[in-house]
């Protein structure tokens, strides 16, 4: 007697194949979703270029303390010139002397202002005396950058207010109008500052 394998219907085979393919597709889709979710949970990579500090910051980022100061900042940074700075502010000359220049400023010390007759400075600092104060301060400024070795005995220098200062050289000391001696010289970014021990008073107007 011959045994025969049971017949498998065509419809049943197709159904099994479809179920197998469907299971495979679901498995792949599930794995894709899991991988995508894991990737989304990872922190974004940070570019090292965006977090590095540049080694060459350029001139714009150089600290002011590391660069040469202008005439106004030289005066402001000096404890011996607080009176001069206050006078420049009262006369509205701060912005002028902060300009590129070049300028040479003969800068009287606080002690130099103290030598003025009592009450003179207080009077000059009054609003109604602003013109007189400007005239005196402008008599301490010339529109050139003059180093100490420029000055010669008998020289005359034209000042911003229109008057002249006379230079004398005695025993190596530079004296202006026989009343104020240069005691120090400081190079500024927009000119020279010569510290003097007296206040220069313009000649009386005729």
KAHUJO-V242480 format. One record per residue. RES is the residue in one letter. PHI is phi in whole degrees, 0 to 359 (999 if undefined). OMEGA is omega in whole degrees, 0 to 359 (999 if undefined). BURIAL is + if it has 9 or more other ideal C-beta (glycine too) atoms within 8 Angstrom, else -. Layout:
BEGIN
res->{RES/RES}
phi->{PHI/PHI}
omega->{OMEGA/OMEGA}
burial->{BURIAL/BURIAL}
END
This chain:
BEGIN
res->{X/X/X/X/X/X/X/X/X/X/X/X/X/X/X/X/X/X/X/X/X/X/X/X/X/X/X/X/X/X/X/X/X/X/X/X/X/X/X/X/X/X/X/X/X/X/X/X/X/X/X/X/X/X/X/X/X/X/X/X/X/X/X/X/X/X/X/X/X/X/X/X/X/X/X/X/X/X/X/X/X/X/X/X/X/X/X/X/X/X/X/X/X/X/X/X/X/X/X/X/X/X/X/X/X/X/X/X/X/X/X/X/X/X/X/X/X/X/X/X/X/X/X/X/X/X/X/X/X/X/X/X/X/X/X/X/X/X/X/X/X/X/X/X/X/X/X/X/X/X/X/X/X/X/X/X/X/X/X/X/X/X/X/X/X/X/X/X/X/X/X/X/X/X/X/X/X/X/X/X/X/X/X/X/X/X/X/X/X/X/X/X/X/X/X/X/X/X/X/X/X/X/X/X/X/X}
phi->{999/264/268/245/293/297/287/255/293/297/295/294/295/296/295/296/296/298/296/294/295/297/296/296/295/295/295/295/297/297/296/296/298/296/297/298/297/294/295/291/277/278/296/295/292/261/293/294/293/281/255/284/275/296/279/242/283/91/297/297/259/286/300/299/296/268/251/290/276/280/301/297/291/298/294/298/279/256/292/272/232/293/293/299/297/298/292/298/294/297/270/57/249/298/296/298/281/270/291/302/76/277/230/239/243/267/255/293/283/302/296/295/295/294/284/296/308/305/89/297/295/301/293/293/277/286/306/287/255/302/298/294/296/299/299/293/293/291/285/254/230/231/267/208/263/249/279/300/286/282/286/234/297/87/289/239/237/283/255/299/283/102/264/247/248/260/258/233/241/231/52/81/261/264/241/252/54/57/224/221/257/286/253/195/227/231/283/245/292/240/147/237/243/250/284/236/261/210/266/275/254/298/297/299/287/271}
omega->{184/179/179/177/179/182/178/183/181/181/180/179/180/181/180/180/180/180/180/180/180/179/179/181/178/180/180/181/179/180/180/179/181/180/180/180/180/180/180/181/181/179/180/179/180/180/181/182/184/183/181/176/182/182/180/188/180/185/183/182/178/179/180/180/183/180/181/182/174/186/181/181/175/180/180/182/181/178/181/184/179/178/178/180/179/179/178/178/181/181/181/180/182/182/180/183/174/178/183/178/9/178/163/181/171/192/178/177/175/180/178/178/180/180/179/177/184/178/183/182/179/180/181/182/177/182/182/179/184/180/178/179/178/180/180/181/178/175/177/185/170/187/173/175/186/176/186/182/177/188/180/179/179/181/171/183/177/182/186/182/178/179/181/173/179/183/172/176/183/180/178/180/180/183/180/179/180/184/183/182/174/182/178/178/184/176/176/182/182/176/182/172/175/180/181/185/177/177/179/179/181/176/180/180/180/999}
burial->{-/-/-/-/-/-/-/-/-/-/-/-/+/-/-/-/-/-/-/-/-/-/-/-/-/-/-/-/-/-/-/-/-/-/-/-/-/-/-/-/-/-/-/-/-/-/-/-/-/-/-/-/-/-/-/-/-/-/-/-/-/+/-/-/-/-/-/-/+/+/+/+/+/+/+/-/-/-/-/-/+/-/+/+/+/+/+/+/-/+/+/+/+/+/-/-/+/+/-/-/+/+/+/+/+/+/+/+/+/+/-/+/+/-/-/-/-/-/-/-/+/-/-/+/+/-/-/-/+/+/-/-/+/+/+/+/+/+/+/+/+/+/-/-/+/+/-/-/-/-/+/-/-/-/-/-/+/-/+/-/+/-/+/-/+/+/+/+/+/-/-/-/-/+/+/+/-/-/-/+/+/+/-/-/+/+/-/+/-/+/+/+/+/+/+/+/+/+/+/+/-/+/-/-/-/-}
END
